[in-house]
Amino acid sequence: MKKRCFLALLLALSVLFTLSAAATAEKTDVADRSSVLSESAEEYILGINDALNTLCGGKMAVITVDAAEGEDYAQSLFDTWDFGDALRENSVLILLVKSPAECILLPGKSASRFITSSAAKTVADAAGEHFAKGDYDEAAKCALEETAKLYELFYGEKLSEISRKNQGLGTGAKIILIALAVLIVLIIAGVFWATKMEFIAKGGKKWRWVRIPGSRIFFRMDNTVLSDPKFWASRKNRSKDEQ
């Protein structure tokens, strides 16, 4: 009985861990510290990163700040940023600075093979134009789309195709997780209810709920008759007739 309780609890914890990991991924994909990005822009960032992670294990982390603090601020941010389950070496940090308006790209060691200094400058200049106009959503989307093209060119696969596949899998996975969570709750509730009905005394030591062996019938009885074989035999026969 204890073993079943432990297994059910373990399954419940695994489901909670999975849901927690999904919430953590959102925090590592985008950090709108300047509060300039809309909800739809953040959802777009999450979606394209799901596809990128499937493609190569990388991530395009987007961070907005009011101002860059010093020349090494961007590099320090990249070195300490939590990319979650993505590979840091194959990821890129896209820093959007509000004042003065600029876009800075910092790729990891592996990603720098195709996100070269000149390619990063081209992306930064294109996104920087939108950012300077105060169109922050377009700046973020432009930076992501142009950087995504570099990934696609290198790996030879479109992120849009991967996104369509992931959407179907994501919906199915959510349904399975919800169904599994409900099932685990029911199992835990059933195990504890059965334990309570079978072992917890009612009205002191004299009376308690007892289950007839081989059946699901419970009844309250006096402890003094527990050792009477005739009583048990009569109860078993009666339960068979009732079934």
C-alpha positions as CSV (number, residue, x, y, z in Angstrom):
1,M,0.0,0.0,0.0
2,K,2.8,2.4,0.9
3,K,4.7,1.5,-2.2
4,R,1.6,2.4,-4.4
5,C,1.3,5.7,-2.6
6,F,5.0,6.4,-3.2
7,L,4.7,5.6,-6.9
8,A,1.6,7.8,-7.3
9,L,3.3,10.6,-5.5
10,L,6.4,10.2,-7.7
11,L,4.3,10.4,-10.9
12,A,2.6,13.5,-9.6
13,L,6.0,15.2,-8.9
14,S,7.2,14.3,-12.4
15,V,4.1,16.0,-13.9
16,L,4.7,19.1,-11.8
17,F,8.3,19.2,-12.8
18,T,7.4,19.1,-16.5
19,L,5.0,22.0,-16.1
20,S,7.5,23.9,-14.1
21,A,10.1,23.4,-16.8
22,A,7.8,24.9,-19.4
23,A,7.2,28.0,-17.2
24,T,11.0,28.4,-16.7
25,A,11.5,28.2,-20.5
26,E,9.4,31.3,-21.0
27,K,11.6,33.3,-18.6
28,T,14.8,32.2,-20.4
29,D,13.5,33.0,-23.9
30,V,12.6,36.6,-23.3
31,A,13.2,39.2,-20.6
32,D,11.4,42.5,-21.3
33,R,13.1,44.6,-18.6
34,S,12.1,47.8,-20.3
35,S,8.4,46.7,-20.6
36,V,8.2,47.5,-24.3
37,L,7.2,44.2,-25.8
38,S,3.6,43.2,-26.3
39,E,2.2,39.8,-25.2
40,S,1.9,38.7,-28.8
41,A,5.6,39.5,-29.5
42,E,6.6,37.4,-26.5
43,E,4.5,34.5,-27.7
44,Y,6.1,34.8,-31.1
45,I,9.6,34.6,-29.5
46,L,8.5,31.5,-27.5
47,G,7.1,29.8,-30.6
48,I,10.1,30.4,-32.9
49,N,12.5,29.2,-30.1
50,D,10.6,26.0,-29.8
51,A,11.3,25.3,-33.4
52,L,14.9,26.4,-33.1
53,N,15.4,24.1,-30.1
54,T,14.0,21.2,-32.1
55,L,16.3,22.0,-35.1
56,C,19.6,22.4,-33.3
57,G,19.2,22.7,-29.6
58,G,19.8,26.4,-29.7
59,K,17.8,29.5,-28.5
60,M,17.5,33.1,-29.4
61,A,17.1,34.9,-26.1
62,V,15.7,38.4,-26.4
63,I,16.4,40.9,-23.7
64,T,15.3,44.6,-23.6
65,V,17.0,47.1,-21.3
66,D,16.8,50.8,-20.8
67,A,20.6,51.3,-21.2
68,A,23.7,49.2,-21.5
69,E,25.9,49.6,-18.5
70,G,29.4,49.7,-19.8
71,E,31.2,48.2,-22.9
72,D,31.3,44.6,-21.6
73,Y,27.6,44.6,-20.4
74,A,26.3,42.6,-23.4
75,Q,29.1,40.0,-23.2
76,S,28.7,39.7,-19.4
77,L,24.9,39.2,-19.8
78,F,25.5,36.4,-22.4
79,D,28.0,34.7,-20.1
80,T,25.7,34.6,-17.1
81,W,22.3,34.2,-18.9
82,D,20.4,31.0,-18.2
83,F,19.5,29.5,-21.5
84,G,17.5,26.7,-19.8
85,D,17.6,23.4,-21.6
86,A,19.2,25.0,-24.8
87,L,22.8,24.7,-25.7
88,R,24.6,27.9,-24.9
89,E,27.2,27.4,-27.6
90,N,24.6,27.1,-30.3
91,S,22.4,30.0,-29.0
92,V,22.4,33.7,-29.5
93,L,21.5,36.6,-27.2
94,I,19.7,39.5,-28.8
95,L,20.0,42.6,-26.7
96,L,17.7,45.6,-27.5
97,V,18.9,48.7,-25.8
98,K,16.4,51.5,-25.5
99,S,18.8,54.5,-25.1
100,P,20.7,55.0,-27.2
101,A,18.6,52.8,-29.5
102,E,20.7,49.8,-30.7
103,C,20.5,46.1,-31.2
104,I,23.4,43.8,-30.2
105,L,23.8,40.1,-31.2
106,L,26.1,37.8,-29.2
107,P,26.3,34.3,-30.6
108,G,27.7,31.3,-28.8
109,K,30.9,29.6,-30.1
110,S,29.1,27.1,-32.4
111,A,26.5,29.7,-33.6
112,S,29.4,32.1,-34.5
113,R,30.2,29.8,-37.4
114,F,27.3,31.2,-39.3
115,I,26.3,34.3,-37.3
116,T,29.5,36.1,-38.2
117,S,30.4,39.6,-37.1
118,S,29.2,41.0,-40.5
119,A,26.0,39.0,-40.4
120,A,25.3,40.1,-36.8
121,K,25.8,43.8,-37.8
122,T,23.4,43.4,-40.7
123,V,20.7,42.0,-38.4
124,A,21.4,44.6,-35.7
125,D,21.1,47.5,-38.3
126,A,17.8,46.2,-39.6
127,A,16.3,45.7,-36.2
128,G,17.8,48.9,-34.9
129,E,15.8,51.0,-37.4
130,H,12.5,49.7,-35.9
131,F,13.8,50.2,-32.4
132,A,14.8,53.8,-33.0
133,K,11.3,54.5,-34.2
134,G,9.8,53.1,-31.0
135,D,8.4,50.1,-32.8
136,Y,9.8,47.6,-30.3
137,D,7.7,44.6,-31.4
138,E,8.8,44.9,-35.0
139,A,12.4,45.4,-33.8
140,A,12.3,42.1,-31.9
141,K,10.5,40.2,-34.7
142,C,12.9,41.6,-37.3
143,A,16.0,40.5,-35.2
144,L,14.5,37.0,-34.7
145,E,13.5,36.5,-38.4
146,E,16.8,37.7,-39.8
147,T,18.7,35.6,-37.3
148,A,16.5,32.6,-38.0
149,K,17.4,32.8,-41.7
150,L,21.0,32.3,-40.7
151,Y,20.2,29.2,-38.8
152,E,18.0,27.9,-41.6
153,L,20.7,28.5,-44.2
154,F,23.2,26.7,-42.1
155,Y,21.1,23.7,-41.2
156,G,19.0,23.5,-44.4
157,E,15.6,23.4,-42.8
158,K,12.8,25.9,-42.4
159,L,11.7,26.9,-38.8
160,S,8.2,27.5,-40.0
161,E,7.8,23.9,-41.0
162,I,9.1,22.7,-37.6
163,S,6.7,25.1,-35.9
164,R,3.7,23.6,-37.6
165,K,4.8,20.1,-36.5
166,N,5.5,21.3,-32.9
167,Q,2.1,22.9,-32.6
168,G,0.4,19.6,-33.2
169,L,2.7,17.7,-30.8
170,G,2.4,20.5,-28.2
171,T,-1.4,20.3,-28.1
172,G,-1.3,16.5,-27.7
173,A,1.4,16.7,-25.0
174,K,-0.7,19.1,-23.0
175,I,-3.8,16.9,-23.2
176,I,-1.7,13.9,-22.1
177,L,-0.2,15.8,-19.1
178,I,-3.7,17.0,-18.0
179,A,-5.1,13.5,-18.3
180,L,-2.2,12.0,-16.4
181,A,-2.4,14.6,-13.6
182,V,-6.2,13.8,-13.2
183,L,-5.5,10.1,-13.1
184,I,-2.7,10.5,-10.5
185,V,-5.0,12.5,-8.3
186,L,-7.7,9.9,-8.5
187,I,-5.2,7.1,-7.7
188,I,-3.9,8.9,-4.7
189,A,-7.4,9.8,-3.5
190,G,-8.5,6.1,-3.9
191,V,-5.4,4.7,-2.1
192,F,-5.8,7.0,0.8
193,W,-9.6,6.5,1.0
194,A,-9.2,2.7,1.0
195,T,-6.5,3.0,3.6
196,K,-8.7,5.1,5.8
197,M,-11.7,2.8,5.4
198,E,-9.7,-0.3,6.2
199,F,-7.4,0.8,9.1
200,I,-8.7,3.9,10.9
201,A,-10.8,3.1,13.9
202,K,-14.3,4.6,14.3
203,G,-15.7,5.5,17.6
204,G,-12.6,4.4,19.7
205,K,-10.9,1.0,19.8
206,K,-14.1,-1.0,20.0
207,W,-15.5,-0.3,16.6
208,R,-13.8,0.0,13.2
209,W,-14.5,-0.3,9.5
210,V,-13.5,-3.7,8.1
211,R,-13.3,-4.9,4.5
212,I,-14.4,-8.5,3.7
213,P,-11.5,-10.4,2.1
214,G,-12.0,-10.8,-1.7
215,S,-14.7,-8.1,-1.9
216,R,-15.2,-4.4,-1.9
217,I,-17.8,-4.5,0.9
218,F,-17.0,-2.5,4.1
219,F,-19.0,-2.6,7.3
220,R,-18.5,-1.5,10.9
221,M,-18.1,-4.3,13.5
222,D,-17.0,-5.0,17.0
223,N,-13.4,-6.1,17.5
224,T,-14.5,-9.1,19.6
225,V,-16.0,-10.9,16.6
226,L,-12.9,-10.5,14.3
227,S,-11.6,-14.0,15.3
228,D,-14.9,-15.8,14.8
229,P,-14.6,-18.0,11.6
230,K,-18.4,-18.6,11.4
231,F,-19.0,-14.9,11.2
232,W,-16.6,-14.4,8.4
233,A,-18.0,-17.4,6.5
234,S,-21.6,-16.0,6.8
235,R,-20.5,-12.6,5.6
236,K,-18.6,-14.0,2.5
237,N,-21.7,-16.0,1.5
238,R,-24.0,-13.0,1.9
239,S,-21.6,-10.8,-0.2
240,K,-21.7,-13.4,-3.0
241,D,-25.5,-13.4,-3.0
242,E,-25.6,-9.6,-3.1
243,Q,-23.2,-9.5,-6.1
